[in-house]
């Protein structure tokens, strides 16, 4: 075996090992912590002024009465956690998102706002660049209603798929894949009635900070992947040494 061939084999082996190590770490997605959040009823009132115009056919002055609107809504303030979006091995952006679910205090079944339906192509709420991610929801509840809220964090990415599968003519569709979730938070209940103008302290769940610690299973997978990569590299290197000495 020539010297150039040996060097080429070594280069290929080193490159393959680096790709395997990169793949191991790219597939390791840390579990986000359960979000800290608070829910409040807010009011953003506005007025529409009275306007006047002249009827061009009769000359009569027409008055359009103004109105005052309370514009009450429900805001979910989610405290952001450390996370930097990144591209995975296939160039798809991986980001941290939040989900919210709601139910009446005296019922069992949770429901998701339309924006956060479980369909793959649904819109998602990515973490904002400020201290809090704020979601504004319609307040259509009557006074005195008790409403429960829970929040979940998840890491995921969008990718392009083709539909219908197996057909000669296919159309590209955008699909969302969840890579890791925090699980749902504890429940926060609000009573519709009083308007809150300040920002209360968010609820603090008992969870492992993210991403300072990863689950034990995730660490074991990374260690195993690196060990396999090292073993493959050593085996290939040993084979090269054997071939050189044999020559």
C-alpha positions as CSV (number, residue, x, y, z in Angstrom):
1,X,0.0,0.0,0.0
2,X,1.5,3.4,-1.0
3,X,2.1,6.2,1.4
4,X,-0.5,8.4,-0.2
5,X,-3.1,5.7,0.0
6,X,-2.4,5.2,3.7
7,X,-2.6,9.0,4.4
8,X,-5.9,9.1,2.5
9,X,-7.3,6.2,4.6
10,X,-6.3,8.0,7.8
11,X,-7.9,11.2,6.6
12,X,-11.2,9.4,5.7
13,X,-11.2,7.6,9.1
14,X,-10.6,10.8,11.1
15,X,-13.3,12.7,9.1
16,X,-15.8,9.8,9.6
17,X,-15.1,9.8,13.4
18,X,-15.7,13.5,13.6
19,X,-19.0,13.2,11.7
20,X,-20.1,10.4,14.1
21,X,-19.2,12.5,17.2
22,X,-21.0,15.5,15.8
23,X,-24.1,13.4,15.0
24,X,-24.1,12.0,18.6
25,X,-24.2,15.5,20.1
26,X,-26.6,16.9,17.5
27,X,-29.1,14.2,18.4
28,X,-28.8,15.0,22.1
29,X,-31.5,17.5,23.0
30,X,-31.6,18.7,26.6
31,X,-35.0,18.5,28.3
32,X,-36.4,22.0,29.0
33,X,-37.5,22.9,32.5
34,X,-41.1,23.2,33.4
35,X,-42.0,26.9,32.8
36,X,-42.5,29.6,35.4
37,X,-45.6,31.6,34.5
38,X,-48.4,33.9,35.7
39,X,-51.8,34.6,34.3
40,X,-53.6,38.0,34.6
41,X,-56.7,39.7,33.3
42,X,-55.8,43.1,31.7
43,X,-57.6,45.9,30.1
44,X,-56.4,48.0,27.2
45,X,-59.3,50.5,26.8
46,X,-59.7,52.7,23.9
47,X,-62.3,55.3,22.6
48,X,-63.7,55.8,19.1
49,X,-64.6,59.6,18.9
50,X,-67.9,60.9,17.6
51,X,-67.7,61.9,14.0
52,X,-69.9,64.1,11.8
53,X,-70.4,64.3,8.1
54,X,-72.8,66.1,5.7
55,X,-75.2,64.0,3.6
56,X,-74.3,65.0,0.0
57,X,-77.9,64.6,-1.2
58,X,-79.9,66.3,1.6
59,X,-77.3,68.6,3.2
60,X,-78.2,67.1,6.6
61,X,-75.5,66.7,9.2
62,X,-75.1,63.1,10.2
63,X,-73.7,62.1,13.6
64,X,-71.8,58.8,14.2
65,X,-71.7,58.4,17.9
66,X,-68.4,57.5,19.5
67,X,-68.0,54.6,21.9
68,X,-65.7,53.4,24.7
69,X,-64.3,49.9,24.7
70,X,-62.7,48.2,27.7
71,X,-60.9,45.6,25.5
72,X,-60.3,43.1,28.3
73,X,-58.0,40.2,27.6
74,X,-56.1,37.4,29.4
75,X,-52.3,37.5,29.3
76,X,-50.1,34.6,30.1
77,X,-46.6,35.7,31.1
78,X,-44.0,33.0,30.7
79,X,-40.5,33.5,32.2
80,X,-38.0,32.7,29.5
81,X,-35.3,30.1,30.2
82,X,-31.7,30.0,28.8
83,X,-31.8,28.6,25.3
84,X,-30.0,29.6,22.1
85,X,-31.6,28.4,18.8
86,X,-29.2,26.3,16.7
87,X,-29.2,24.3,13.4
88,X,-29.2,20.6,13.6
89,X,-27.1,18.2,11.4
90,X,-29.6,18.7,8.5
91,X,-29.6,22.5,8.7
92,X,-33.0,22.8,10.4
93,X,-33.4,25.4,13.1
94,X,-34.1,24.0,16.5
95,X,-35.9,26.4,18.9
96,X,-37.6,26.5,22.3
97,X,-41.4,26.9,22.2
98,X,-44.3,27.2,24.7
99,X,-47.7,25.7,24.7
100,X,-50.7,26.7,26.9
101,X,-53.8,24.7,27.8
102,X,-57.0,25.9,29.4
103,X,-60.1,24.4,31.2
104,X,-62.9,25.5,33.4
105,X,-62.0,25.0,37.1
106,X,-64.9,22.5,37.6
107,X,-64.2,20.3,34.6
108,X,-61.7,17.6,33.9
109,X,-60.8,18.0,30.2
110,X,-58.2,20.5,29.0
111,X,-58.3,22.3,25.7
112,X,-55.7,24.0,23.6
113,X,-56.2,27.5,22.1
114,X,-56.7,27.3,18.3
115,X,-53.2,28.7,17.7
116,X,-51.7,25.8,19.6
117,X,-53.7,22.9,18.1
118,X,-51.9,19.6,18.0
119,X,-51.8,19.4,14.2
120,X,-48.3,19.1,12.8
121,X,-48.6,22.3,10.7
122,X,-50.1,24.5,13.4
123,X,-48.4,27.7,14.4
124,X,-46.1,27.7,17.4
125,X,-45.2,30.2,20.1
126,X,-41.3,30.5,20.1
127,X,-39.6,32.0,23.1
128,X,-39.1,35.7,22.8
129,X,-35.8,37.6,23.1
130,X,-36.9,39.5,26.2
131,X,-37.3,38.4,29.8
132,X,-40.9,37.1,29.3
133,X,-42.8,35.5,26.5
134,X,-46.3,37.0,26.6
135,X,-49.4,35.3,25.1
136,X,-52.7,37.3,24.8
137,X,-55.9,35.3,24.8
138,X,-59.5,36.5,24.3
139,X,-61.5,37.0,27.5
140,X,-65.0,35.7,26.7
141,X,-65.8,34.5,30.2
142,X,-68.5,35.9,32.4
143,X,-67.7,37.6,35.7
144,X,-66.9,35.2,38.5
145,X,-65.7,32.4,36.1
146,X,-62.8,30.4,37.4
147,X,-60.3,29.4,34.7
148,X,-57.3,27.0,35.0
149,X,-54.1,27.4,33.0
150,X,-51.0,25.2,32.5
151,X,-47.9,25.9,30.4
152,X,-45.5,23.5,28.8
153,X,-42.0,24.1,27.2
154,X,-40.8,22.0,24.3
155,X,-37.8,21.9,21.9
156,X,-38.5,21.2,18.2
157,X,-38.1,22.1,14.6
158,X,-39.9,22.5,11.3
159,X,-39.1,20.5,8.3
160,X,-40.6,19.9,4.8
161,X,-42.4,16.7,4.0
162,X,-44.3,15.7,0.8
163,X,-48.0,14.7,0.6
164,X,-49.6,12.3,-0.3
165,X,-47.0,9.7,0.5
166,X,-46.2,7.3,-2.3
167,X,-48.1,9.2,-5.0
168,X,-46.5,10.2,-8.3
169,X,-47.5,13.8,-7.7
170,X,-46.7,15.2,-4.3
171,X,-47.0,18.6,-2.6
172,X,-44.6,20.0,-0.1
173,X,-46.0,20.6,3.4
174,X,-44.4,22.1,6.5
175,X,-44.4,19.8,9.4
176,X,-43.4,20.4,13.0
177,X,-41.5,17.8,15.0
178,X,-41.2,17.9,18.8
179,X,-37.8,16.7,20.0
180,X,-38.2,17.1,23.8
181,X,-40.8,18.4,26.2
182,X,-40.8,19.7,29.8
183,X,-44.2,18.2,30.8
184,X,-47.1,20.4,31.9
185,X,-46.7,22.9,34.8
186,X,-48.8,23.0,37.9
187,X,-52.2,24.7,37.5
188,X,-52.8,28.4,38.0
189,X,-56.4,29.5,38.5
190,X,-57.7,33.0,37.9
191,X,-61.1,34.4,38.7
192,X,-62.6,36.7,36.0
193,X,-63.5,40.1,37.5
194,X,-60.7,42.1,38.9
195,X,-58.3,43.8,36.4
196,X,-54.6,43.4,37.2
197,X,-52.4,46.3,36.0
198,X,-49.1,45.0,37.5
199,X,-47.1,42.0,36.6
200,X,-47.3,39.4,39.4
201,X,-44.4,37.1,40.2
202,X,-44.7,33.9,38.1
203,X,-45.4,30.6,39.6
204,X,-42.2,28.7,40.3
205,X,-42.5,24.9,39.7
206,X,-40.1,22.4,41.3
207,X,-38.0,21.4,38.4
208,X,-34.4,21.0,37.3
209,X,-33.0,24.2,35.8
210,X,-32.5,24.1,32.0
211,X,-30.1,23.5,30.6
212,X,-27.6,23.2,33.5
213,X,-28.4,19.5,34.0
214,X,-29.5,16.9,31.5
215,X,-31.5,13.8,32.2
216,X,-29.4,10.7,33.2
217,X,-30.6,8.8,30.1
218,X,-29.4,11.6,27.8
219,X,-26.0,11.6,29.4
220,X,-25.7,7.9,29.1
221,X,-26.7,8.1,25.4
222,X,-24.0,10.7,24.7
223,X,-21.4,8.6,26.6
224,X,-22.3,5.5,24.7
225,X,-22.2,7.2,21.4
226,X,-18.8,8.7,22.0
227,X,-17.5,5.3,23.2
228,X,-18.7,3.6,20.1
229,X,-17.1,6.3,17.9
230,X,-13.8,5.9,19.8
231,X,-13.9,2.1,19.4
232,X,-14.5,2.4,15.6
233,X,-11.7,4.9,15.3
234,X,-9.2,2.7,17.3
235,X,-10.2,-0.4,15.3
236,X,-9.6,1.4,12.0
237,X,-6.3,2.8,13.2
238,X,-5.2,-0.6,14.3
239,X,-6.1,-2.0,10.9
240,X,-4.0,0.6,9.2
241,X,-1.0,-0.1,11.4
242,X,-1.4,-3.8,10.7
243,X,-1.4,-3.1,6.9
244,X,1.6,-0.9,7.1
245,X,3.6,-3.4,9.1
246,X,2.6,-6.2,6.8
247,X,3.9,-4.3,3.9
